[in-house]
Amino acid sequence: MMNPPEPHPKVTCATCAAACCRLEVLCLTDTGVPEHFTTRDPWGGVSMARLEDGWCAALDRDTLRCRIYDQRPLLCRDYEVGGSDCLVEREDAWRNN
């Protein structure tokens, strides 16, 4: 069982348990994401590939860090660590484990 999420000021990428890496991420711009980490829908839209358990394929499971951080999609770049969306995902992850 996971510990409850920490208060907002202490949230960092190093302490977050990668809750955002379970979200659907569309690749809206070309940031250089390697193709083997993406998937294409029937209409041509590109998104980050997900493993069978729902985690992003680019997540390093040992460190819970992104393996393509410098090439990550725009949506990942704009996701604010400790922001309201981040806190909601952390809370949901804590409740579901």
N, C-alpha and C positions, 0 to 999 in steps of 0.2 A: 504494500500500500504506500502511495506517495504521501509526502508531507504536504500540508496545506500551502497554497501559494504565499510567497512573501509579500509584504507591503510594497507598494509602488516604488519608493525610492531605492529599494534594493534589487529591483529587477534588472538583470543584465543578460546578455546572450549566454554568458558562462553559467548563470544560475537558473535558466528558464525551463530546462527539460524539453526544449524544442517543440512546444505546443503548436506553434505556427506551422510546423513542418507536416501537419496533418490536414492543412487547408488546401483546397483546390486553387492552383496558381496558373492563371493564363499567361502566356508569353506574348505580351502586347507589342513589344519592341524587340529589336535585335540587340541583345547584350552579349551574344557569343555563347549562349548555353549550348554545351555539346549535345548533338542530336540524340545520343543514346540515353539522355536523361529526359527526353521529351516524348510526347505522344501527339498524334494528330487525329482530330475527330472527323467524322464523315463529311463535314462542311468545310474542312481545311483549317480549322482553328488549332493552334498549338498550345499545349499546356505541359506542365511538368509531369513526368511519369510518376506513378505511385506504385509502391510495392503491394503485394497481396494483402498486407495488414493495414494499408492506408497511409503509411509514411512516405514522404517524398523520396524518390530514388537517389537524390543527391545528398541525402543526409548520411553522414558517417555515424553508424550506430554505436561505435565505441566512444566517441567524443561528444556526440550530439551536436556537431558542428557541420556547417555546409561544406561539402567538398569542392564546390564551384563558387565560393563566396564572391570572388572578383568578377565572375560572369553570371551571377544570379539574375533572375528576371526583375524587371522594373517593379512589379508588385512586391517582391521581397525587399527590394531596396527602400521602398516607401513605407514599409511596415514599421511602425514606431515601437521600439523596445520599451515596454512599460506603459505604452499608450492604452487607451480604452479597449481597443480590439485585442491587444495582447493580454490584458488582464482578464477579459472575458474568456479567451481561449485557455488560459492557465487555470481559471476556476473550473471550466468545463472538464479539462483533463484531470484535475484533481478529484472532481466528483465521480468521474467515470472509472477511476482506478481503485 
